[in-house]
Amino acid sequence: MVICGKIISGFVNLFDKGVLLMKQLRLGGTNWQSSAVALGIMRMGVLDQPAAVNALEAAHDAGITYIDSADIYVNGKSEEVFGGALKASGLSRDDFYIQSKGGIIVDPERSHDDLVFGKRYDFSKQHLIDAVDGILSRMGIDYLDSFLLHRPDPLMEPEEIADAFNTLQAAGKVRHFGVSNFNVQQFEMLQEAVDQKLIFNQLQFSAAHAGMVAAGLHVNMDDKPTSNDLGMLEYARRKHVTVQAWSPFQYGLFAGMFINDPKYPELNAELQKLADKYGVSKNGIAVAWILRHPANLQVLLGTMTPAHIKDSAAGADVTLTKQEWYDVYFAAGNDLP
């Protein structure tokens, strides 16, 4: 595939420039690879151009070759700022695998500052095509490496989505496709309709938001509520779908970060102990915890602070032991049946 050659060539260029090449993942069962840690640009829309350039260059220097976005991030401003930062930096389009998401109709009455909320979802063919065109225009690029449906629409018509995907791919605007926040049955329903292999599912996952793990451990028991994500990790492993873990340092839905939060004293103590052992930050250990799972997950960082990008990305090169993985899991308040 052409994209394989382009991405592999990009890695060679990074190596020649002396840039750190972090742990690589085979994504979605394909033959191409990208960095185990990606930079999510949700918050880039509130930065000025110099700060955005600094964040992008810090990610590149840390070995991050993957960018994740969505058309609603700061109501499109994040993609505009990213496009300007990419041009203003010494980096090129081919230095990154660029991904975005669409399908959410913004509710202006509920949205404010950098927080954007939807009033409904729209997976109609025309909306998806228009969404991609808008993304490409704002970023100033010719194509997306992947485009994801942002959240499941209960009114989705899989055959119409398939038509949209075929049109976008034939036009050279999108190379690969996936979804975000879909459960197993929603994923399967769509996969049966589209010609392309869906290779991504973005799901919230961290040591303090590990329902996908807990659901698997508490099978046939009444001591835990049924997880909405039941079987997703196992399904992803069987079908070679790359799960992209968003909010890797958060608990709840944007409730807050567990790093240095007094609500999580045991977790922070365990993270610090392992950080001291491996010579990285607590953020780095939280990243390493996610990557230690054999489902071959990818971590999406949301920070725009260069120092935090670098110290979090460093966790990609730490391999926790099985006991250390369980120790972090228990310290976050999780248990075994």
N, C-alpha and C positions, 0 to 999 in steps of 0.2 A: 504494500500500500504506500502511496505517496507520502501520507502523513508520517508513517514510520520513519522514512528516510529523513524527512525534515526535522523531526524531533531528535532522532539520534544525532544528526548533523549538528543541531543546536547544542547538545550535550558536549560534543567534541570541542566546539567553539568555547563553551564555558570552561572546560578543563584547560584549554590552551591559554585562556586569560587568567588562569590561576584562581578562578572562583571555586568555592567549596561545592563539591558534588555530593549532596546528601543521599541517604538511602532512597532507592528507586522502587517504584511499584509497577507491576504489570497491571494496567487498568482495564477492568471490564472483560478480562479474558482475551484481550487483543494481544498483538505482538509488540505494541509500543509501550513505552515507559514514561513516567513522569515522577516528580518529587513526591515523597510520602507526606509532605506538608505543603499545603496550598495557602495562598493569601486571599482572604475574603475582603472585598473592598466596600462593604456596606457603609462604613464610617468615613470613607475617603471623601465623600461629598461635602463635608464640613471643613476640609483642609484647604489652605491656599496652595498654589502650585509648587512653591519650594518644599513645603512639608510633604506634599504628595510624592514629589520626586524622591525625597529622602526615604520615604517608606518603601517605595518601589525598588530603589537601589539597594536598600538594606535587605529586602527579601531576596533579590537577585544574588547579592553577595553571600547570603546564608545558604544558597543552593536551591531556593524555591523557584520552580519553573512553571507554576500553575497558578492562574488567577481565576477566582470565582466571583461572580457578580449576580445581580438581578435588576430587571428594568425598574423596579419600584424603589431601589435604594436611594434615599434622599430624593425621591420622586424623579429619578433619572440623573440627578446632579453627580452622583458618584461615578457614573460612567463617563460623563463629560470631563470631570476632573482627571479620571484615569487616562482618558485619551490624550489630554493635554500634557499630563506628566510623562506618558510614554514618549511623546514627541520631544519634550524638553530634556529628557534624560539621554544618556548615551546608549540606551537599550533599543532593541528593535522588536518588531512584531514576532519574529521567529525565535526570540528568547523565551517566549512564554506559550503555554497552552492556555487559551482564553475561553472561559465558559461563562454563560449567563443563563438566567431563568426568566420565565414570563408566564402570564396567565392570570395575574391578579389585577383587578380593577381597583384603583386607589379611591379611598374615601377621603376627600379633602377636609371634611368636618372633623374627623377623628385624628388626622395626621398633623403632626407639628414637629418642628426642629428636624432632627434626624430620624424620628420615629414615624414610619409610614404604615398605615393600616388599610386593609382592603374592605370594600363593601360587597363584593361578590367575585366569583371566578369566571373566566371566559376562555374555553378551549376551542372556540370556533376557528375554522380554518383561516378566515380573514384576520381575526385578532392575532393569532399566532404569527402569521406572516408579517403583519404590521409591527408586532412586537420585536421581531428579529430585525426588521429594517430600521426601527428606531434605535435599537442597541448598536447596530453597526455604525449608524450615523453619529451617535453620541461618542462612541469610542474612536471613530475615525479609522476603522479597519474594514477589510473586505469580506471577512468570513469569521464565524465562530467555530472553534474546535468542537464545542458541544453546546447544546441547548437543552435545558431541563424544564419540564412542567413544574411550576413552583409549589403548588399544593393541590391535592385531589379535588376536582370539581364533581359534585354528585350528579351534575347534568352533562357530564362529558359523553361524547359520542365517539367511541374508539375509531370507527371508520373515517370520521371527519378528521380526527387527529392524524391518522395514517396518511390521508390525502395531503394535509399540511406538511408533514414530515417529508413526504416524497417530493413535494414542490420545492421546499427549502433546500433539500439535498441536491436535487437536479439543477437548481440555480447556482450551486456552489456556495451557498450562504451558510450552511451548517454541515459539519462532517459527521458528528455523532450526536446521539440523543440519550436522554435519561429522564428521571423524575426526582421529585423531592417530597419527602414526608408521605409517601405512599405505603400502605400496608401490603401484605403479600397478595391478597386477592385483587386489589386494585392494580398492582403491578402485573399480575398474570393476565388480567382482563385486557389491559392495554397491549401487553407483549403479543398476545394472540392475534391482535388486529394489525400491528405495524410490521413493515417489512424489515426494518432495522432492528438489530439487537439493542435493547435498552441496557446500557452498561453502567449507569449510576443510579443510586438512590441516596439522597441527602437526608440524614436523620440526626436529631439531637442525641449526643452520646458523650458521657464523661463518667468519671468515677462516682460523681454525686448525682448522675442522671443515667443510671444503668438498668433501666427497666427491661431492656432487651435481654440482658444477662439474667436478671432475677426471674423473669418469666420462664426462662428455660430451666432454671434450677428448681422452681417451685411447681413443676408439672404435677397435676392430680392432687394438689393440696389446697386447703381453704385458708391458709394463713397469709396469703398475699392476693391482692386484687389482680384480676386478669389484665395483662398488659395489652395495649393496643398494638404493640410491636411484636406480638408472639410469633416466634419462628422466623423473623426477618433476617437475623444473622445467619441462621442455618440455611435459609433459602438462598441468601446471597453467596454463601460458600458453594452450594450445590450448582447454582446457575452462573457462577463467576461474575457476579455483579459487585462493583466497587461501592461500598458504603462510605459516604463522605460525612465525617462526624463534625457537625456544627456545634458551636458553643462548647468547646472542649474544657473550659474552665468554669462553666456555669452550673448552677443548680436551679431547678424550676424553669419556667419559661421567662427568661430575662429577669429572674428574681435577684440575681446577683452572682458574683464570683466567689467560689469557695476558697480560692487562694488568699491566705491571710485573713479570712473571715473568722471571727471568734466563735461563730456557730459551729465551726468544724475544727476544733482543737486537735482531735486525734488524727484527722486526715492531714492537717498541716504539719504535725509532728512527724508523721510517717513520710510525707513528701520531703521534708527537710532532711531526715535521716538518709534517705536514698539520694537526695541531691548532693549531700556531702560525700557520699560514697562514690558517686559517678562524676562528680565535678561539674554539675550543671545546676540550673535553677529549679525551683519547685514547679514552675511552669513546664520546664523541660521534662520532668518526671511525669507530669500529668499527660504530656504528649506521648511519652514512651509507654505509659500504661495502655493507652488506646491502641498504639501500634503493635503492642505485644500480642493482641488477640489474633488468632490464626485466620480470621475472616479477611485479612489483607485490607484493613481500613485505611482511609486517607484522612488526615486531620486538616480542618479549615480554621486558620487563625483569623481573628477579627480585629486584632490590635493594629493601630497605625503608628505606634511608637517604635522607632528603629531598634532600640535596645531590647524591647520586649519581643519583637519579631525574631531577633537573633538568638536570644536566650531560650525562647520557646522552640525554635527550629532545631536547636542543638539536641533536643530530646530524641530526634529521629535516629540518632546514632547510638542510643542507649538500648540495650536489650535486657529487660528485667528477667529475673528468674521466675519460675512459676509461683514459688512461695511469695516473692516480693509482689507479684501481681495480686495475689489473694490478700496479702497484708494491706495493700492500698484499698482494695475492694471492701474489706472489713472495716478499715479505719473511716471510710466514708459513711458507715452506718448500715451497710449491707450485711447479709448473713447467709448461712447455709440452712437448708431444711433439716 
